[in-house]
Amino acid sequence: MCCGRPAYMDEYEKLEEELQLCYDDYMLKFRNQAYLENILDEYHRAQLDENEVGAGMGSSKTVLDLKDNL
């Protein structure tokens, strides 16, 4: 028994390949999500900057107040 191939090895290898495909799919989606979250953060920062410039110095709203509205 020590020198032969285990009976379950074919199924194990098939499942291992399937797991690798699932992991590759997961990593692609994870990277895409991280990228999109970064783009969204940049957009929100740009909006805050626009609102801050548009509000002027006499406005009572602060950057934190504007951020809470997002």
TADAPE-V429994 format. One record per residue. RES is the residue in three letters. PSI is psi in radians with two decimals (999 if undefined). Layout:
res=RES psi=PSI
res=RES psi=PSI
This chain:
res=MET psi=-0.50
res=CYS psi=-0.39
res=CYS psi=-0.22
res=GLY psi=2.94
res=ARG psi=2.30
res=PRO psi=2.60
res=ALA psi=-0.51
res=TYR psi=-0.02
res=MET psi=-0.66
res=ASP psi=-0.81
res=GLU psi=-0.70
res=TYR psi=-0.81
res=GLU psi=-0.66
res=LYS psi=-0.78
res=LEU psi=-0.60
res=GLU psi=-0.72
res=GLU psi=-0.74
res=GLU psi=-0.71
res=LEU psi=-0.72
res=GLN psi=-0.71
res=LEU psi=-0.74
res=CYS psi=-0.72
res=TYR psi=-0.73
res=ASP psi=-0.73
res=ASP psi=-0.76
res=TYR psi=-0.81
res=MET psi=-0.66
res=LEU psi=-0.82
res=LYS psi=-0.66
res=PHE psi=-0.80
res=ARG psi=-0.72
res=ASN psi=-0.74
res=GLN psi=-0.77
res=ALA psi=-0.73
res=TYR psi=-0.83
res=LEU psi=-0.65
res=GLU psi=-0.65
res=ASN psi=-0.77
res=ILE psi=-0.72
res=LEU psi=-0.73
res=ASP psi=-0.75
res=GLU psi=-0.70
res=TYR psi=-0.78
res=HIS psi=-0.69
res=ARG psi=-0.72
res=ALA psi=-0.69
res=GLN psi=-0.71
res=LEU psi=-0.74
res=ASP psi=-0.76
res=GLU psi=-0.80
res=ASN psi=-0.64
res=GLU psi=-0.75
res=VAL psi=-0.72
res=GLY psi=-0.50
res=ALA psi=-0.53
res=GLY psi=3.14
res=MET psi=-0.43
res=GLY psi=-0.09
res=SER psi=2.55
res=SER psi=-0.18
res=LYS psi=2.40
res=THR psi=3.02
res=VAL psi=-0.66
res=LEU psi=-0.68
res=ASP psi=-0.72
res=LEU psi=-0.68
res=LYS psi=-0.64
res=ASP psi=-0.48
res=ASN psi=-0.27
res=LEU psi=999
